[in-house]
Amino acid sequence: MINFIPQEGDDLRMNRRTDDLIASQILNICENGAGKTKIIYQANLNSTTAKHYLENLMRNGLVSEASLGSRVIYRTTFKGSELKDKHARIQREMDDLHKILCDMG
């Protein structure tokens, strides 16, 4: 999972997660299948926001929805897993670049 750790002096607004980070967190949570409640708690979202993200992820073929009895389970698709992995690589590269730039100052 990708985490943002604020540094001393960071603007408090930087603590807000970006849409891509939230989507990546949901894709990670759904990797082995997850219900909406698990997604809400682990991604720290409210029900309305979780519904919005899940609808967008499903519309783009990144998450699939399946019924398991009376429960609905969301699973990350192959396409979603590839995107999540790419996002994690880019995030690591951005973190490395940030460290280099901070060391220069």
C-alpha positions, 0 to 999 in steps of 0.5 A, a space after each residue: 500500500 502507498 502511504 504519504 508521510 508528511 514531513 516537518 514543515 509540509 503544508 497541511 493541505 498536502 495531507 489530502 489524498 489525491 484521487 489516484 492514491 485513493 483509487 490505488 488503495 481501493 484496487 489494493 484492498 479489492 485484490 483478493 475480494 472485498 465487501 463495501 464495508 471493508 473498503 470503506 474502513 480500510 480506505 478511510 472513506 464514507 459510503 457515498 465517496 466509496 460508491 463514487 470510486 467503485 462506480 468509476 473503477 467498475 466503469 473503467 474495467 478496473 474492478 468487477 462486482 460479483 454476488 456472493 449470496 446476499 453480499 456484493 464482493 468487489 475484485 480488482 481485475 487484471 487491468 486494475 492490478 496492472 494499473 495499481 502496480 504502475 501507480 506504485 512504481 511511479 510513486 516510488 520514482 516520485 519519492 526518489 526524485 523528491 529525496 534527491 531534490 531535498 538533498 540538493 537544498 
